[in-house]
């Protein structure tokens, strides 16, 4: 059989048709970012790649290639024995490495020789990455966003979840970024992805939306934790004529914040470290007082003051300055963040949208 080479655009439009998308790069490269749904079959692991590189630089290219060939053959044999023996002749893998060179070529050659119709991504991950960046600049223009605005603790994220459960198209930027967006927004036990992995996941979501239907998204800032939202996405959100303004009584907001951030009440040390991030805005004296109250167990009091003194001031001014449609935003009133209240609101919004 003949190995077929696909451009990044071809491969990205047909990812679901392959029996497997095989990333032949090292585990560290794979962890940083990879094609959606890819599996990692490294032809050289991280340490082997490092040692071959040293031999290439310090001994000779010829000796390094001999060493590398032996390791590659051994590793590919192990992948085949572990992953391929149960595959039928109709199994069609797509293989890629960094630039579509020797690593993916070696893996593809073995699979092709076994009789599988094998595809290689021309230009490798590097070409895929360039194509993702190009599409992220273009895809948002096709989408009609409905921007969900509201003060901190008003249930915006929960409303997005209820909308998704009701069948709406939802772009959950905080979910993709694994961060809630504020200075307290860490997700316990969950590190943020790399910027490249965030953008790949975002592209994978955007490409699946029906442009004829609205997409609900929260009114995020340009950064979510350590990650930057691509400029074209932010610009499209901020230019949206459709905004929703979620309102909830302060008592409900406080209860919801305590539910969502219960992990901070359980870890006063972490809460105090995160509060250090507010010193530049609120002053050392105020932050030290909040930290003292956290250590004393007065978490509800601190959340209430954060709402009143940190999050709420300037909220409407910021929304009006950044989101074109906010002045004419439709109000969505929630008494609390309970599932019935959220489901009812989502149902009303979807009926209105059709």
RODO-2510 file (C-alpha; in nm, 4 decimals, decimal comma):
residues 354
     n   res          X          Y          Z
     1     x     0,0000     0,0000     0,0000
     2     x     0,1021     0,3655    -0,0290
     3     x     0,1225     0,6062     0,2624
     4     x    -0,0995     0,9059     0,1924
     5     x     0,0027     1,2553     0,2951
     6     x    -0,2684     1,4969     0,4106
     7     x    -0,2436     1,8707     0,4561
     8     x    -0,3367     2,0177     0,7925
     9     x    -0,6626     2,1513     0,6470
    10     x    -0,7565     1,8091     0,5094
    11     x    -0,6749     1,6282     0,8323
    12     x    -0,8553     1,8833     1,0505
    13     x    -1,1714     1,8444     0,8463
    14     x    -1,1685     1,4652     0,8714
    15     x    -1,0364     1,3859     1,2210
    16     x    -1,3379     1,1753     1,3143
    17     x    -1,2951     0,9341     1,0223
    18     x    -0,9593     0,7924     1,1330
    19     x    -0,9370     0,4765     1,3370
    20     x    -0,6738     0,6505     1,5494
    21     x    -0,4807     0,9758     1,5440
    22     x    -0,1290     0,8768     1,6515
    23     x     0,1139     1,1298     1,7947
    24     x     0,4653     0,9885     1,7534
    25     x     0,6327     1,2673     1,9524
    26     x     0,7712     1,2353     2,3040
    27     x     0,5371     1,2338     2,6066
    28     x     0,6434     1,5874     2,7066
    29     x     0,5611     1,7244     2,3606
    30     x     0,2277     1,5421     2,3664
    31     x     0,1405     1,6777     2,7126
    32     x     0,2018     2,0363     2,5994
    33     x    -0,0537     2,0064     2,3187
    34     x    -0,1775     1,7559     2,0610
    35     x    -0,4493     1,7030     1,8030
    36     x    -0,7963     1,6423     1,9520
    37     x    -0,8463     1,2764     2,0362
    38     x    -0,4835     1,1827     1,9633
    39     x    -0,3073     0,8954     2,1384
    40     x     0,0618     0,9096     2,2212
    41     x     0,2811     0,6363     2,0714
    42     x     0,6262     0,7938     2,1153
    43     x     0,8950     0,6509     1,8929
    44     x     1,1427     0,8012     2,1419
    45     x     1,0538     0,8856     2,5000
    46     x     1,1753     1,2075     2,6620
    47     x     1,4990     1,0625     2,7989
    48     x     1,5805     0,8691     2,4805
    49     x     1,5250     1,1811     2,2737
    50     x     1,7567     1,3773     2,5013
    51     x     2,0340     1,1170     2,4858
    52     x     2,0165     1,0818     2,1071
    53     x     2,0362     1,4603     2,0805
    54     x     2,3465     1,4670     2,2987
    55     x     2,5112     1,1967     2,0890
    56     x     2,4231     1,3885     1,7732
    57     x     2,5884     1,7039     1,9097
    58     x     2,8877     1,5506     2,0877
    59     x     2,9756     1,2395     1,8838
    60     x     2,8365     1,2382     1,5301
    61     x     2,5137     1,2412     1,3357
    62     x     2,5895     0,8911     1,2053
    63     x     2,6296     0,7369     1,5516
    64     x     2,3208     0,9184     1,6766
    65     x     2,1119     0,7882     1,3866
    66     x     2,2234     0,4303     1,4576
    67     x     2,1324     0,4674     1,8231
    68     x     1,8045     0,6360     1,7362
    69     x     1,7100     0,3724     1,4780
    70     x     1,7531     0,0907     1,7299
    71     x     1,5401     0,2704     1,9882
    72     x     1,2735     0,3664     1,7349
    73     x     1,2420     0,0098     1,6054
    74     x     1,2157    -0,1268     1,9594
    75     x     0,9534     0,1270     2,0635
    76     x     0,7430     0,0892     1,7495
    77     x     0,7469    -0,2886     1,7947
    78     x     0,6159    -0,2443     2,1491
    79     x     0,3376    -0,0109     2,0318
    80     x     0,2361    -0,2548     1,7587
    81     x     0,2289    -0,5511     1,9940
    82     x     0,0290    -0,3611     2,2541
    83     x    -0,2101    -0,1584     2,0352
    84     x    -0,2358    -0,3003     1,6839
    85     x    -0,2714    -0,6780     1,7036
    86     x    -0,6496    -0,6596     1,7435
    87     x    -0,7047    -0,4153     1,4547
    88     x    -0,8764    -0,5245     1,1321
    89     x    -0,7671    -0,4361     0,7788
    90     x    -1,0184    -0,1520     0,7624
    91     x    -0,8425     0,0349     1,0472
    92     x    -0,7085     0,3677     0,9125
    93     x    -0,4582     0,5567     1,1288
    94     x    -0,3338     0,9137     1,0897
    95     x     0,0234     0,9603     1,2159
    96     x     0,2072     1,2828     1,2915
    97     x     0,5158     1,4134     1,4684
    98     x     0,6648     1,7622     1,5036
    99     x     0,7217     1,8383     1,1333
   100     x     0,6000     1,5244     0,9616
   101     x     0,9517     1,3860     0,9305
   102     x     1,1373     1,0783     1,0466
   103     x     0,9376     0,9962     1,3594
   104     x     0,5966     0,9860     1,1947
   105     x     0,7523     0,8452     0,8769
   106     x     0,8997     0,5495     1,0661
   107     x     0,5741     0,4707     1,2445
   108     x     0,3707     0,5078     0,9251
   109     x     0,6099     0,2830     0,7298
   110     x     0,5602    -0,0066     0,9698
   111     x     0,1822     0,0332     0,9715
   112     x     0,1734     0,0588     0,5919
   113     x     0,3874    -0,2532     0,5538
   114     x     0,1405    -0,4427     0,7712
   115     x    -0,1358    -0,3592     0,5237
   116     x    -0,3148    -0,0693     0,6905
   117     x    -0,4167     0,2303     0,4837
   118     x    -0,2009     0,4856     0,6635
   119     x    -0,2059     0,8642     0,6503
   120     x     0,0621     1,1111     0,7558
   121     x     0,0009     1,4739     0,8494
   122     x     0,2183     1,6811     0,6168
   123     x     0,4144     1,9336     0,8181
   124     x     0,3209     1,7564     1,1408
   125     x     0,2035     1,9289     1,4560
   126     x     0,3737     2,2509     1,3451
   127     x     0,1434     2,2742     1,0415
   128     x    -0,1590     2,1855     1,2536
   129     x    -0,0713     2,4581     1,5030
   130     x    -0,0446     2,7194     1,2254
   131     x    -0,3824     2,6112     1,0873
   132     x    -0,5464     2,6320     1,4320
   133     x    -0,4210     2,9868     1,4785
   134     x    -0,5530     3,0843     1,1353
   135     x    -0,8955     2,9308     1,1994
   136     x    -0,9232     3,0924     1,5430
   137     x    -0,8888     3,4252     1,3667
   138     x    -1,1747     3,3411     1,1275
   139     x    -1,4252     3,1112     1,3024
   140     x    -1,5628     3,3636     1,5567
   141     x    -1,6955     3,5886     1,2799
   142     x    -1,9423     3,3147     1,1840
   143     x    -2,0881     3,2856     1,5343
   144     x    -2,3740     3,4814     1,6878
   145     x    -2,2879     3,5086     2,0563
   146     x    -2,5375     3,5724     2,3339
   147     x    -2,3195     3,7088     2,6135
   148     x    -2,4233     3,6164     2,9673
   149     x    -2,3325     3,9048     3,1991
   150     x    -2,3849     3,9393     3,5723
   151     x    -2,2135     4,0232     3,8975
   152     x    -1,9828     3,7717     4,0618
   153     x    -2,1869     3,4960     4,2240
   154     x    -2,5017     3,5606     4,0204
   155     x    -2,5018     3,2119     3,8682
   156     x    -2,3696     3,2818     3,5176
   157     x    -2,1650     2,9616     3,4949
   158     x    -2,4476     2,7527     3,6344
   159     x    -2,6891     2,9094     3,3873
   160     x    -2,4559     2,8137     3,1021
   161     x    -2,4636     2,4554     3,2288
   162     x    -2,8442     2,4594     3,2411
   163     x    -2,8561     2,5987     2,8877
   164     x    -2,6262     2,3205     2,7664
   165     x    -2,8415     2,0606     2,9414
   166     x    -3,1449     2,2080     2,7654
   167     x    -2,9794     2,1645     2,4253
   168     x    -2,8300     2,5086     2,3635
   169     x    -2,4905     2,5725     2,2105
   170     x    -2,2562     2,6881     2,4879
   171     x    -1,8968     2,8077     2,4833
   172     x    -1,7575     2,7474     2,8331
   173     x    -1,4294     2,9376     2,8275
   174     x    -1,3687     2,8877     3,1997
   175     x    -1,4194     2,5137     3,1621
   176     x    -1,1698     2,4995     2,8763
   177     x    -0,9234     2,7124     3,0744
   178     x    -0,9802     2,5146     3,3970
   179     x    -1,0106     2,8378     3,5905
   180     x    -1,3023     3,0485     3,7174
   181     x    -1,1527     3,3713     3,5936
   182     x    -1,1111     3,5732     3,9130
   183     x    -0,8184     3,6055     4,1526
   184     x    -0,9813     3,3257     4,3557
   185     x    -1,0589     3,1247     4,0440
   186     x    -0,8209     2,8296     4,0764
   187     x    -0,9790     2,4886     4,0306
   188     x    -0,8465     2,2675     4,3120
   189     x    -0,6307     1,9798     4,1941
   190     x    -0,6519     2,0920     3,8320
   191     x    -0,3678     2,2774     3,6597
   192     x    -0,4459     2,5053     3,3678
   193     x    -0,3545     2,3713     3,0228
   194     x    -0,0818     2,5288     2,8138
   195     x    -0,1830     2,8242     2,5981
   196     x    -0,1527     2,6042     2,2885
   197     x    -0,3661     2,3262     2,4393
   198     x    -0,6294     2,5828     2,5421
   199     x    -0,6432     2,7189     2,1879
   200     x    -0,6648     2,3702     2,0377
   201     x    -0,9559     2,2823     2,2669
   202     x    -1,1243     2,6138     2,1856
   203     x    -1,0844     2,5546     1,8115
   204     x    -1,2287     2,2043     1,8501
   205     x    -1,5410     2,3492     2,0149
   206     x    -1,5859     2,6435     1,7774
   207     x    -1,5624     2,4306     1,4635
   208     x    -1,8586     2,2177     1,5762
   209     x    -2,1091     2,5012     1,6287
   210     x    -2,4033     2,5485     1,3946
   211     x    -2,3639     2,9094     1,2725
   212     x    -2,7419     2,9303     1,2287
   213     x    -2,7983     2,8937     1,6038
   214     x    -2,6866     3,1269     1,8879
   215     x    -2,3936     3,0395     2,1111
   216     x    -2,4179     3,1352     2,4786
   217     x    -2,0937     3,2516     2,6411
   218     x    -2,0001     3,4236     2,9672
   219     x    -1,8715     3,7828     2,9651
   220     x    -1,5065     3,6935     3,0196
   221     x    -1,2096     3,9267     3,0251
   222     x    -0,9106     3,8870     2,7953
   223     x    -0,7339     3,6594     3,0434
   224     x    -0,8657     3,3602     3,2352
   225     x    -0,6072     3,2809     3,4979
   226     x    -0,2781     3,2600     3,3089
   227     x    -0,4366     3,2051     2,9685
   228     x    -0,5238     3,4579     2,6990
   229     x    -0,8510     3,4337     2,5102
   230     x    -0,7752     3,4752     2,1365
   231     x    -0,8343     3,8313     2,0203
   232     x    -1,0884     3,7408     1,7519
   233     x    -1,3050     3,5601     2,0087
   234     x    -1,2954     3,8510     2,2543
   235     x    -1,3691     4,1063     1,9807
   236     x    -1,6657     3,9064     1,8522
   237     x    -1,8069     3,8649     2,2047
   238     x    -1,7680     4,2328     2,2863
   239     x    -1,9268     4,3440     1,9605
   240     x    -2,2271     4,1176     2,0149
   241     x    -2,5620     4,2958     2,0073
   242     x    -2,7197     4,0299     2,2305
   243     x    -2,6393     4,0409     2,6013
   244     x    -2,8197     3,8826     2,8951
   245     x    -2,7952     4,0426     3,2393
   246     x    -2,8314     3,7830     3,5152
   247     x    -2,9551     3,9252     3,8434
   248     x    -2,9740     3,7466     4,1775
   249     x    -3,0376     3,8823     4,5295
   250     x    -2,7213     3,9335     4,7343
   251     x    -2,8217     3,6607     4,9789
   252     x    -2,8445     3,4114     4,6944
   253     x    -2,5143     3,5286     4,5501
   254     x    -2,3394     3,4846     4,8844
   255     x    -2,4827     3,1351     4,9270
   256     x    -2,3735     3,0408     4,5765
   257     x    -2,0201     3,1751     4,6288
   258     x    -1,9873     2,9722     4,9468
   259     x    -2,0952     2,6597     4,7588
   260     x    -1,8655     2,7154     4,4622
   261     x    -1,5668     2,8106     4,6760
   262     x    -1,6176     2,5691     4,9654
   263     x    -1,2653     2,4403     4,9020
   264     x    -1,1304     2,7785     5,0145
   265     x    -1,3173     2,7575     5,3439
   266     x    -1,1623     2,4144     5,3897
   267     x    -0,8115     2,5470     5,3160
   268     x    -0,7611     2,8862     5,4865
   269     x    -0,3925     2,8883     5,3889
   270     x    -0,4770     2,8693     5,0194
   271     x    -0,7506     3,1330     5,0603
   272     x    -0,5029     3,3714     5,2250
   273     x    -0,2391     3,3146     4,9560
   274     x    -0,4899     3,3929     4,6834
   275     x    -0,6025     3,7065     4,8662
   276     x    -0,2435     3,8318     4,8403
   277     x    -0,3217     3,8887     4,4730
   278     x    -0,5550     4,1748     4,5732
   279     x    -0,2950     4,3815     4,7612
   280     x    -0,2230     4,6094     4,4644
   281     x    -0,5945     4,6863     4,4217
   282     x    -0,7270     4,6867     4,7785
   283     x    -0,4213     4,7666     4,9866
   284     x    -0,2193     4,5621     5,2329
   285     x    -0,4236     4,6680     5,5359
   286     x    -0,7574     4,5570     5,3880
   287     x    -0,6182     4,2291     5,2590
   288     x    -0,4502     4,1569     5,5941
   289     x    -0,7857     4,2120     5,7665
   290     x    -0,9601     3,9699     5,5283
   291     x    -0,6865     3,7130     5,5863
   292     x    -0,7248     3,7494     5,9620
   293     x    -1,1008     3,6937     5,9295
   294     x    -1,0455     3,3876     5,7090
   295     x    -0,8146     3,2360     5,9726
   296     x    -1,0818     3,3067     6,2325
   297     x    -1,3365     3,1112     6,0294
   298     x    -1,5440     3,4117     5,9173
   299     x    -1,5417     3,3038     5,5524
   300     x    -1,8985     3,4191     5,4790
   301     x    -1,8100     3,7670     5,6076
   302     x    -1,5056     3,7828     5,3795
   303     x    -1,7039     3,6696     5,0757
   304     x    -1,9634     3,9365     5,1503
   305     x    -1,6994     4,2078     5,1708
   306     x    -1,5307     4,0842     4,8541
   307     x    -1,8637     4,1178     4,6744
   308     x    -1,9321     4,4660     4,8105
   309     x    -1,5825     4,6149     4,8048
   310     x    -1,3960     4,4304     4,5287
   311     x    -1,6223     4,2701     4,2699
   312     x    -1,9280     4,4978     4,2527
   313     x    -1,7717     4,8461     4,2303
   314     x    -1,7307     4,9425     3,8696
   315     x    -1,9135     4,6324     3,7394
   316     x    -2,1692     4,8116     3,5221
   317     x    -1,9152     5,0672     3,4018
   318     x    -1,6871     4,7840     3,2896
   319     x    -1,9703     4,5973     3,1151
   320     x    -2,0881     4,9073     2,9307
   321     x    -1,7335     4,9910     2,8240
   322     x    -1,6519     4,6430     2,6974
   323     x    -1,9768     4,4903     2,5671
   324     x    -2,1683     4,6809     2,3004
   325     x    -2,5008     4,5134     2,3725
   326     x    -2,4976     4,5532     2,7505
   327     x    -2,6970     4,8793     2,7556
   328     x    -2,9929     4,6953     2,5972
   329     x    -2,9331     4,3654     2,7778
   330     x    -3,2276     4,1403     2,8524
   331     x    -3,2644     4,0820     3,2274
   332     x    -3,2648     3,7247     3,3568
   333     x    -3,3772     3,7112     3,7202
   334     x    -3,2748     3,4193     3,9376
   335     x    -3,3908     3,3900     4,2983
   336     x    -3,1082     3,1472     4,3705
   337     x    -2,8705     2,9025     4,2041
   338     x    -3,0885     2,5950     4,2497
   339     x    -3,1305     2,3499     3,9587
   340     x    -3,5062     2,4195     3,9224
   341     x    -3,4504     2,7964     3,9012
   342     x    -3,1719     2,7553     3,6474
   343     x    -3,3636     2,5027     3,4365
   344     x    -3,6669     2,7319     3,4230
   345     x    -3,4540     3,0291     3,3171
   346     x    -3,2786     2,8234     3,0498
   347     x    -3,6125     2,7042     2,9134
   348     x    -3,7416     3,0626     2,8904
   349     x    -3,4291     3,1741     2,7074
   350     x    -3,4430     2,8915     2,4556
   351     x    -3,8102     2,9509     2,3827
   352     x    -3,7311     3,3175     2,3271
   353     x    -3,4327     3,2314     2,1014
   354     x    -3,6366     3,0135     1,8635
***
